Amino acid sequence: MIGFHGCDESVRNELINNPNKIRKSQEKFDWLGHGFYIWENNYERALKWSEDKFKRGTIIKPSVVGVVYQLDYCLDFTDSKFIDILSVYHQLLKDDLEVAGKTLPKNKDVARDARKDLLLRELDCAVIEYLHQKIEDGIKDDEKIKGFSKIKRFDTTRGIFTEGGPAYEGAGIQTKNHIQICIRNLNCIKGFFIPRDEIKFP
């Protein structure tokens, strides 16, 4: 598959020249949990993301790096069965936190977002990371007792997101709709490339 990662130009060049040196996001508000993020087949959205970061002063020169990757075993939220699984882990996390006298984190808005799209996804990130940790715990328990485990780790996570407000009056389509990929197993990344500029055709 082909995807695009918005970043500073220095990060793009580092990934091109040192493709084994990949930094995963570890933010508590990551939309799909921790990992390396890609916009699925969406160069323009990746570029817009990096330009927005530039406007906020968090990067120096907006850029995009192309990514060749595969999903492998994917926690795919375009598939209802995985959404149902996530709901179960949400309840398990809630129960665990209640026993510990704690409350669930919440997804939050940021002041600059007029559309209130809950851009800080602390709840979603916590639930997804809890799911991955429980899977890891199960694998370790199996290996300790049996010497092996049939439980599979998820290599990637995939989600569809709607945000940005209507594309036009009365629209169900929003201006920033996109599919995002979070790669946990970096072996799913096969390489990086510098996207070429499009030309007028014909």
CYANA upper distance limits for C-alpha pairs under 8 A (distance plus 0.5 A):
  1 MET  CA     41 ASN  CA      8.49
  1 MET  CA     68 VAL  CA      6.25
  1 MET  CA     69 TYR  CA      5.78
  1 MET  CA     70 GLN  CA      6.23
  2 ILE  CA     40 GLU  CA      7.22
  2 ILE  CA     41 ASN  CA      6.07
  2 ILE  CA     66 GLY  CA      7.67
  2 ILE  CA     67 VAL  CA      6.28
  2 ILE  CA     68 VAL  CA      5.44
  2 ILE  CA     69 TYR  CA      6.92
  3 GLY  CA     38 ILE  CA      6.20
  3 GLY  CA     39 TRP  CA      5.99
  3 GLY  CA     40 GLU  CA      5.00
  3 GLY  CA     41 ASN  CA      5.06
  3 GLY  CA     42 ASN  CA      7.06
  3 GLY  CA     43 TYR  CA      7.97
  3 GLY  CA     66 GLY  CA      6.44
  3 GLY  CA     67 VAL  CA      5.60
  3 GLY  CA     68 VAL  CA      7.08
  3 GLY  CA     69 TYR  CA      8.06
  4 PHE  CA     38 ILE  CA      5.84
  4 PHE  CA     39 TRP  CA      5.69
  4 PHE  CA     40 GLU  CA      7.12
  4 PHE  CA     41 ASN  CA      7.07
  4 PHE  CA     42 ASN  CA      6.85
  4 PHE  CA     43 TYR  CA      6.09
  4 PHE  CA     46 ALA  CA      6.53
  4 PHE  CA     64 VAL  CA      6.93
  4 PHE  CA     65 VAL  CA      6.24
  4 PHE  CA     66 GLY  CA      5.08
  4 PHE  CA     67 VAL  CA      6.15
  5 HIS  CA     37 TYR  CA      7.05
  5 HIS  CA     38 ILE  CA      5.41
  5 HIS  CA     39 TRP  CA      6.77
  5 HIS  CA     46 ALA  CA      6.28
  5 HIS  CA     64 VAL  CA      6.07
  5 HIS  CA     65 VAL  CA      5.83
  5 HIS  CA     66 GLY  CA      6.92
  5 HIS  CA     67 VAL  CA      7.65
  6 GLY  CA     38 ILE  CA      8.39
  6 GLY  CA     46 ALA  CA      4.96
  6 GLY  CA     47 LEU  CA      6.12
  6 GLY  CA     48 LYS  CA      8.43
  6 GLY  CA     49 TRP  CA      6.65
  6 GLY  CA     50 SER  CA      5.54
  6 GLY  CA     62 PRO  CA      8.03
  6 GLY  CA     63 SER  CA      6.52
  6 GLY  CA     64 VAL  CA      5.06
  6 GLY  CA     65 VAL  CA      7.14
  7 CYS  CA     11 VAL  CA      6.70
  7 CYS  CA     12 ARG  CA      7.06
  7 CYS  CA     50 SER  CA      5.92
  7 CYS  CA     59 ILE  CA      8.10
  7 CYS  CA     62 PRO  CA      6.69
  7 CYS  CA     63 SER  CA      5.90
  7 CYS  CA     64 VAL  CA      6.35
  7 CYS  CA     65 VAL  CA      8.03
  8 ASP  CA     12 ARG  CA      6.97
  8 ASP  CA     50 SER  CA      7.49
  8 ASP  CA     59 ILE  CA      6.05
  8 ASP  CA     60 ILE  CA      6.79
  8 ASP  CA     61 LYS  CA      5.81
  8 ASP  CA     62 PRO  CA      5.51
  8 ASP  CA     63 SER  CA      5.84
  8 ASP  CA     64 VAL  CA      8.17
  9 GLU  CA     13 ASN  CA      6.68
  9 GLU  CA     60 ILE  CA      8.28
  9 GLU  CA     61 LYS  CA      6.06
  9 GLU  CA     62 PRO  CA      6.56
  9 GLU  CA     63 SER  CA      5.43
  9 GLU  CA     64 VAL  CA      7.90
 10 SER  CA     14 GLU  CA      6.63
 10 SER  CA     61 LYS  CA      8.45
 11 VAL  CA     15 LEU  CA      6.70
 12 ARG  CA     16 ILE  CA      6.76
 12 ARG  CA     63 SER  CA      7.40
 12 ARG  CA     64 VAL  CA      7.10
 12 ARG  CA     65 VAL  CA      5.89
 12 ARG  CA    194 ILE  CA      8.46
 13 ASN  CA     17 ASN  CA      6.58
 14 GLU  CA     18 ASN  CA      6.01
 14 GLU  CA     19 PRO  CA      7.89
 14 GLU  CA     21 LYS  CA      8.24
 15 LEU  CA     19 PRO  CA      5.19
 15 LEU  CA     20 ASN  CA      8.06
 15 LEU  CA     21 LYS  CA      7.16
 15 LEU  CA     22 ILE  CA      7.40
 15 LEU  CA     65 VAL  CA      8.46
 15 LEU  CA    192 PHE  CA      7.24
 16 ILE  CA    192 PHE  CA      6.29
 16 ILE  CA    193 PHE  CA      6.85
 16 ILE  CA    194 ILE  CA      8.06
 19 PRO  CA    191 GLY  CA      7.24
 19 PRO  CA    192 PHE  CA      7.34
 22 ILE  CA     36 PHE  CA      8.26
 22 ILE  CA    186 LEU  CA      8.50
 23 ARG  CA     36 PHE  CA      7.39
 24 LYS  CA     34 HIS  CA      7.21
 24 LYS  CA     35 GLY  CA      5.01
 24 LYS  CA     36 PHE  CA      5.15
 24 LYS  CA     37 TYR  CA      8.38
 24 LYS  CA    184 ARG  CA      8.47
 25 SER  CA     30 ASP  CA      7.94
 25 SER  CA     34 HIS  CA      5.98
 25 SER  CA     35 GLY  CA      5.69
 25 SER  CA     36 PHE  CA      6.47
 25 SER  CA     37 TYR  CA      8.09
 26 GLN  CA     30 ASP  CA      7.77
 26 GLN  CA     33 GLY  CA      8.35
 26 GLN  CA     34 HIS  CA      5.56
 26 GLN  CA     35 GLY  CA      7.43
 27 GLU  CA     34 HIS  CA      7.50
 28 LYS  CA     33 GLY  CA      8.44
 28 LYS  CA    121 ARG  CA      8.33
 28 LYS  CA    122 GLU  CA      6.17
 28 LYS  CA    125 CYS  CA      6.90
 28 LYS  CA    126 ALA  CA      7.82
 29 PHE  CA     33 GLY  CA      8.35
 29 PHE  CA    107 ASN  CA      8.43
 29 PHE  CA    120 LEU  CA      5.48
 29 PHE  CA    121 ARG  CA      5.01
 29 PHE  CA    122 GLU  CA      4.69
 29 PHE  CA    123 LEU  CA      8.16
 29 PHE  CA    124 ASP  CA      8.26
 29 PHE  CA    125 CYS  CA      6.35
 30 ASP  CA     34 HIS  CA      6.81
 30 ASP  CA    120 LEU  CA      7.92
 30 ASP  CA    121 ARG  CA      6.65
 30 ASP  CA    122 GLU  CA      7.55
 30 ASP  CA    124 ASP  CA      8.46
 30 ASP  CA    125 CYS  CA      6.07
 31 TRP  CA    120 LEU  CA      8.12
 31 TRP  CA    121 ARG  CA      5.83
 31 TRP  CA    122 GLU  CA      8.22
 31 TRP  CA    124 ASP  CA      6.84
 31 TRP  CA    125 CYS  CA      6.26
 32 LEU  CA    124 ASP  CA      7.53
 32 LEU  CA    125 CYS  CA      6.41
 32 LEU  CA    128 ILE  CA      7.27
 32 LEU  CA    157 THR  CA      6.89
 32 LEU  CA    158 ARG  CA      7.88
 32 LEU  CA    159 GLY  CA      7.90
 32 LEU  CA    181 ILE  CA      8.31
 32 LEU  CA    182 CYS  CA      6.66
 33 GLY  CA    124 ASP  CA      8.05
 33 GLY  CA    125 CYS  CA      5.10
 33 GLY  CA    126 ALA  CA      7.85
 33 GLY  CA    128 ILE  CA      6.19
 33 GLY  CA    129 GLU  CA      6.21
 33 GLY  CA    182 CYS  CA      7.82
 34 HIS  CA    125 CYS  CA      8.17
 34 HIS  CA    129 GLU  CA      7.86
 34 HIS  CA    182 CYS  CA      7.77
 34 HIS  CA    184 ARG  CA      7.48
 35 GLY  CA    182 CYS  CA      5.91
 35 GLY  CA    183 ILE  CA      5.67
 35 GLY  CA    184 ARG  CA      5.24
 36 PHE  CA    182 CYS  CA      5.94
 36 PHE  CA    183 ILE  CA      5.48
 36 PHE  CA    184 ARG  CA      7.17
 36 PHE  CA    186 LEU  CA      8.35
 37 TYR  CA    180 GLN  CA      7.57
 37 TYR  CA    181 ILE  CA      6.18
 37 TYR  CA    182 CYS  CA      5.14
 37 TYR  CA    183 ILE  CA      6.88
 38 ILE  CA     46 ALA  CA      8.48
 38 ILE  CA     67 VAL  CA      8.19
 38 ILE  CA    180 GLN  CA      6.34
 38 ILE  CA    181 ILE  CA      5.55
 38 ILE  CA    182 CYS  CA      6.96
 38 ILE  CA    183 ILE  CA      8.41
 39 TRP  CA     43 TYR  CA      7.89
 39 TRP  CA     45 ARG  CA      7.61
 39 TRP  CA     46 ALA  CA      6.66
 39 TRP  CA    178 HIS  CA      7.69
 39 TRP  CA    179 ILE  CA      6.61
 39 TRP  CA    180 GLN  CA      5.28
 39 TRP  CA    181 ILE  CA      6.79
 40 GLU  CA    178 HIS  CA      8.06
 40 GLU  CA    179 ILE  CA      5.97
 40 GLU  CA    180 GLN  CA      6.22
 40 GLU  CA    181 ILE  CA      7.01
 42 ASN  CA     46 ALA  CA      6.99
 42 ASN  CA    178 HIS  CA      8.15
 43 TYR  CA     47 LEU  CA      6.69
 43 TYR  CA     64 VAL  CA      7.85
 44 GLU  CA     48 LYS  CA      6.59
 45 ARG  CA     49 TRP  CA      6.63
 45 ARG  CA    176 LYS  CA      8.01
 45 ARG  CA    178 HIS  CA      8.19
 46 ALA  CA     50 SER  CA      6.90
 46 ALA  CA     64 VAL  CA      6.92
 47 LEU  CA     51 GLU  CA      6.63
 47 LEU  CA     62 PRO  CA      7.52
 47 LEU  CA     63 SER  CA      6.78
 47 LEU  CA     64 VAL  CA      6.35
 48 LYS  CA     52 ASP  CA      6.60
 49 TRP  CA     53 LYS  CA      6.85
 50 SER  CA     54 PHE  CA      6.75
 50 SER  CA     59 ILE  CA      8.18
 50 SER  CA     62 PRO  CA      5.49
 50 SER  CA     63 SER  CA      6.85
 50 SER  CA     64 VAL  CA      8.07
 51 GLU  CA     55 LYS  CA      6.80
 51 GLU  CA     62 PRO  CA      5.81
 51 GLU  CA     63 SER  CA      8.42
 52 ASP  CA     56 ARG  CA      6.94
 53 LYS  CA     57 GLY  CA      6.84
 53 LYS  CA     58 THR  CA      5.95
 53 LYS  CA     59 ILE  CA      6.47
 53 LYS  CA     62 PRO  CA      8.25
 54 PHE  CA     58 THR  CA      6.24
 54 PHE  CA     59 ILE  CA      5.42
 54 PHE  CA     60 ILE  CA      6.68
 54 PHE  CA     61 LYS  CA      7.27
 54 PHE  CA     62 PRO  CA      6.73
 64 VAL  CA    194 ILE  CA      8.03
 64 VAL  CA    195 PRO  CA      8.08
 65 VAL  CA    192 PHE  CA      7.13
 65 VAL  CA    193 PHE  CA      6.57
 65 VAL  CA    194 ILE  CA      5.98
 65 VAL  CA    195 PRO  CA      7.19
 66 GLY  CA    192 PHE  CA      5.96
 66 GLY  CA    193 PHE  CA      5.37
 66 GLY  CA    194 ILE  CA      6.33
 66 GLY  CA    195 PRO  CA      6.36
 67 VAL  CA    189 ILE  CA      7.57
 67 VAL  CA    190 LYS  CA      8.14
 67 VAL  CA    191 GLY  CA      6.50
 67 VAL  CA    192 PHE  CA      5.15
 67 VAL  CA    193 PHE  CA      6.92
 68 VAL  CA    189 ILE  CA      6.60
 68 VAL  CA    190 LYS  CA      5.92
 68 VAL  CA    191 GLY  CA      5.80
 68 VAL  CA    192 PHE  CA      6.73
 69 TYR  CA    188 CYS  CA      5.93
 69 TYR  CA    189 ILE  CA      4.86
 69 TYR  CA    190 LYS  CA      5.82
 69 TYR  CA    191 GLY  CA      7.71
 70 GLN  CA    188 CYS  CA      5.73
 70 GLN  CA    189 ILE  CA      7.20
 70 GLN  CA    190 LYS  CA      8.24
 71 LEU  CA    155 ASP  CA      7.44
 71 LEU  CA    156 THR  CA      6.34
 71 LEU  CA    183 ILE  CA      8.46
 71 LEU  CA    188 CYS  CA      7.07
 72 ASP  CA    155 ASP  CA      6.68
 72 ASP  CA    156 THR  CA      7.63
 72 ASP  CA    188 CYS  CA      7.61
 73 TYR  CA    153 ARG  CA      8.05
 73 TYR  CA    154 PHE  CA      5.79
 73 TYR  CA    155 ASP  CA      5.80
 73 TYR  CA    156 THR  CA      7.08
 74 CYS  CA    154 PHE  CA      6.11
 74 CYS  CA    155 ASP  CA      6.37
 74 CYS  CA    156 THR  CA      5.25
 74 CYS  CA    157 THR  CA      5.91
 74 CYS  CA    158 ARG  CA      7.44
 75 LEU  CA     82 PHE  CA      6.78
 75 LEU  CA    154 PHE  CA      6.65
 75 LEU  CA    155 ASP  CA      8.37
 75 LEU  CA    156 THR  CA      6.68
 75 LEU  CA    157 THR  CA      5.06
 75 LEU  CA    158 ARG  CA      6.77
 76 ASP  CA     82 PHE  CA      6.68
 76 ASP  CA     83 ILE  CA      8.50
 76 ASP  CA    157 THR  CA      6.19
 76 ASP  CA    158 ARG  CA      5.20
 76 ASP  CA    159 GLY  CA      6.89
 77 PHE  CA     82 PHE  CA      6.32
 77 PHE  CA     83 ILE  CA      6.11
 77 PHE  CA    157 THR  CA      8.17
 77 PHE  CA    158 ARG  CA      6.37
 77 PHE  CA    159 GLY  CA      5.51
 77 PHE  CA    160 ILE  CA      7.68
 78 THR  CA    158 ARG  CA      7.84
 78 THR  CA    159 GLY  CA      6.74
 78 THR  CA    160 ILE  CA      7.18
 79 ASP  CA     83 ILE  CA      7.34
 80 SER  CA     84 ASP  CA      6.72
 81 LYS  CA     85 ILE  CA      6.79
 82 PHE  CA     86 LEU  CA      6.68
 83 ILE  CA     87 SER  CA      6.84
 84 ASP  CA     88 VAL  CA      7.07
 85 ILE  CA     89 TYR  CA      7.05
 86 LEU  CA     90 HIS  CA      6.67
 86 LEU  CA    127 VAL  CA      7.81
 86 LEU  CA    128 ILE  CA      7.67
 86 LEU  CA    131 LEU  CA      7.92
 87 SER  CA     91 GLN  CA      7.03
 88 VAL  CA     92 LEU  CA      6.89
 89 TYR  CA     93 LEU  CA      6.52
 89 TYR  CA    127 VAL  CA      7.04
 89 TYR  CA    130 TYR  CA      7.83
 89 TYR  CA    131 LEU  CA      6.50
 90 HIS  CA     94 LYS  CA      6.64
 90 HIS  CA    127 VAL  CA      6.02
 91 GLN  CA     95 ASP  CA      6.64
 92 LEU  CA     96 ASP  CA      6.68
 93 LEU  CA     97 LEU  CA      6.62
 93 LEU  CA    104 LEU  CA      8.37
 93 LEU  CA    127 VAL  CA      7.34
 93 LEU  CA    130 TYR  CA      7.45
 94 LYS  CA     98 GLU  CA      6.66
 94 LYS  CA    103 THR  CA      7.72
 94 LYS  CA    104 LEU  CA      6.69
 95 ASP  CA     99 VAL  CA      6.87
 96 ASP  CA    100 ALA  CA      6.96
 97 LEU  CA    101 GLY  CA      6.62
 97 LEU  CA    102 LYS  CA      5.33
 97 LEU  CA    103 THR  CA      6.41
 97 LEU  CA    104 LEU  CA      7.46
 98 GLU  CA    102 LYS  CA      5.93
 98 GLU  CA    103 THR  CA      6.91
104 LEU  CA    123 LEU  CA      7.34
105 PRO  CA    122 GLU  CA      6.44
105 PRO  CA    123 LEU  CA      5.43
105 PRO  CA    126 ALA  CA      7.93
106 LYS  CA    121 ARG  CA      7.74
106 LYS  CA    122 GLU  CA      6.19
106 LYS  CA    123 LEU  CA      5.20
107 ASN  CA    118 LEU  CA      6.25
107 ASN  CA    119 LEU  CA      7.96
107 ASN  CA    120 LEU  CA      6.10
107 ASN  CA    121 ARG  CA      4.93
107 ASN  CA    122 GLU  CA      5.59
107 ASN  CA    123 LEU  CA      5.72
107 ASN  CA    124 ASP  CA      7.61
108 LYS  CA    118 LEU  CA      5.28
108 LYS  CA    119 LEU  CA      6.92
108 LYS  CA    120 LEU  CA      5.50
108 LYS  CA    121 ARG  CA      6.96
108 LYS  CA    122 GLU  CA      7.90
109 ASP  CA    113 ASP  CA      7.50
109 ASP  CA    116 LYS  CA      6.05
109 ASP  CA    117 ASP  CA      6.96
109 ASP  CA    118 LEU  CA      4.76
109 ASP  CA    119 LEU  CA      6.11
109 ASP  CA    120 LEU  CA      6.69
110 VAL  CA    116 LYS  CA      7.94
110 VAL  CA    118 LEU  CA      7.69
110 VAL  CA    119 LEU  CA      7.03
110 VAL  CA    120 LEU  CA      7.60
113 ASP  CA    117 ASP  CA      7.64
115 ARG  CA    163 GLU  CA      8.26
115 ARG  CA    164 GLY  CA      6.81
115 ARG  CA    165 GLY  CA      6.73
117 ASP  CA    163 GLU  CA      6.49
117 ASP  CA    164 GLY  CA      7.87
121 ARG  CA    125 CYS  CA      6.58
122 GLU  CA    126 ALA  CA      6.56
123 LEU  CA    127 VAL  CA      6.74
124 ASP  CA    128 ILE  CA      6.65
125 CYS  CA    129 GLU  CA      6.50
126 ALA  CA    130 TYR  CA      6.46
127 VAL  CA    131 LEU  CA      6.72
128 ILE  CA    132 HIS  CA      6.89
129 GLU  CA    133 GLN  CA      6.60
130 TYR  CA    134 LYS  CA      6.64
131 LEU  CA    135 ILE  CA      6.82
132 HIS  CA    136 GLU  CA      6.71
132 HIS  CA    153 ARG  CA      7.95
132 HIS  CA    154 PHE  CA      8.07
133 GLN  CA    137 ASP  CA      6.60
134 LYS  CA    138 GLY  CA      6.66
135 ILE  CA    139 ILE  CA      6.79
135 ILE  CA    151 ILE  CA      7.76
135 ILE  CA    152 LYS  CA      8.19
135 ILE  CA    153 ARG  CA      7.19
136 GLU  CA    140 LYS  CA      6.75
136 GLU  CA    153 ARG  CA      7.70
137 ASP  CA    141 ASP  CA      6.64
138 GLY  CA    142 ASP  CA      6.68
138 GLY  CA    151 ILE  CA      7.81
139 ILE  CA    143 GLU  CA      6.67
139 ILE  CA    148 PHE  CA      8.33
139 ILE  CA    149 SER  CA      6.04
139 ILE  CA    150 LYS  CA      8.23
139 ILE  CA    151 ILE  CA      6.49
139 ILE  CA    152 LYS  CA      8.44
140 LYS  CA    144 LYS  CA      6.57
140 LYS  CA    149 SER  CA      8.39
141 ASP  CA    145 ILE  CA      6.71
142 ASP  CA    146 LYS  CA      5.98
142 ASP  CA    147 GLY  CA      7.13
142 ASP  CA    148 PHE  CA      6.46
142 ASP  CA    149 SER  CA      5.67
143 GLU  CA    147 GLY  CA      4.55
143 GLU  CA    148 PHE  CA      4.87
143 GLU  CA    149 SER  CA      6.23
144 LYS  CA    148 PHE  CA      8.27
154 PHE  CA    184 ARG  CA      8.13
154 PHE  CA    185 ASN  CA      8.48
155 ASP  CA    183 ILE  CA      6.95
155 ASP  CA    184 ARG  CA      5.91
155 ASP  CA    185 ASN  CA      5.32
155 ASP  CA    188 CYS  CA      7.87
156 THR  CA    181 ILE  CA      7.46
156 THR  CA    182 CYS  CA      6.11
156 THR  CA    183 ILE  CA      5.01
156 THR  CA    184 ARG  CA      5.93
156 THR  CA    185 ASN  CA      7.23
157 THR  CA    181 ILE  CA      6.27
157 THR  CA    182 CYS  CA      5.55
157 THR  CA    183 ILE  CA      7.04
157 THR  CA    184 ARG  CA      8.26
158 ARG  CA    179 ILE  CA      7.67
158 ARG  CA    180 GLN  CA      6.33
158 ARG  CA    181 ILE  CA      5.13
158 ARG  CA    182 CYS  CA      6.89
159 GLY  CA    179 ILE  CA      6.19
159 GLY  CA    180 GLN  CA      5.98
159 GLY  CA    181 ILE  CA      7.20
160 ILE  CA    177 ASN  CA      8.07
160 ILE  CA    178 HIS  CA      6.44
160 ILE  CA    179 ILE  CA      4.98
160 ILE  CA    180 GLN  CA      6.95
161 PHE  CA    177 ASN  CA      6.16
161 PHE  CA    178 HIS  CA      6.02
161 PHE  CA    179 ILE  CA      6.72
161 PHE  CA    180 GLN  CA      8.09
162 THR  CA    173 ILE  CA      8.37
162 THR  CA    174 GLN  CA      6.63
162 THR  CA    176 LYS  CA      6.92
162 THR  CA    177 ASN  CA      4.90
162 THR  CA    178 HIS  CA      7.23
163 GLU  CA    174 GLN  CA      6.33
163 GLU  CA    175 THR  CA      7.22
163 GLU  CA    176 LYS  CA      5.64
163 GLU  CA    177 ASN  CA      6.23
164 GLY  CA    174 GLN  CA      6.25
164 GLY  CA    175 THR  CA      5.57
164 GLY  CA    176 LYS  CA      5.46
164 GLY  CA    177 ASN  CA      7.99
165 GLY  CA    174 GLN  CA      5.54
165 GLY  CA    175 THR  CA      6.46
165 GLY  CA    176 LYS  CA      8.18
166 PRO  CA    170 GLY  CA      7.53
166 PRO  CA    171 ALA  CA      5.76
166 PRO  CA    172 GLY  CA      6.91
166 PRO  CA    173 ILE  CA      6.32
166 PRO  CA    174 GLN  CA      4.78
166 PRO  CA    175 THR  CA      6.57
167 ALA  CA    171 ALA  CA      6.51
167 ALA  CA    172 GLY  CA      8.36
167 ALA  CA    173 ILE  CA      6.33
167 ALA  CA    174 GLN  CA      5.42
167 ALA  CA    175 THR  CA      5.39
173 ILE  CA    177 ASN  CA      7.85
183 ILE  CA    188 CYS  CA      7.67
183 ILE  CA    189 ILE  CA      8.47
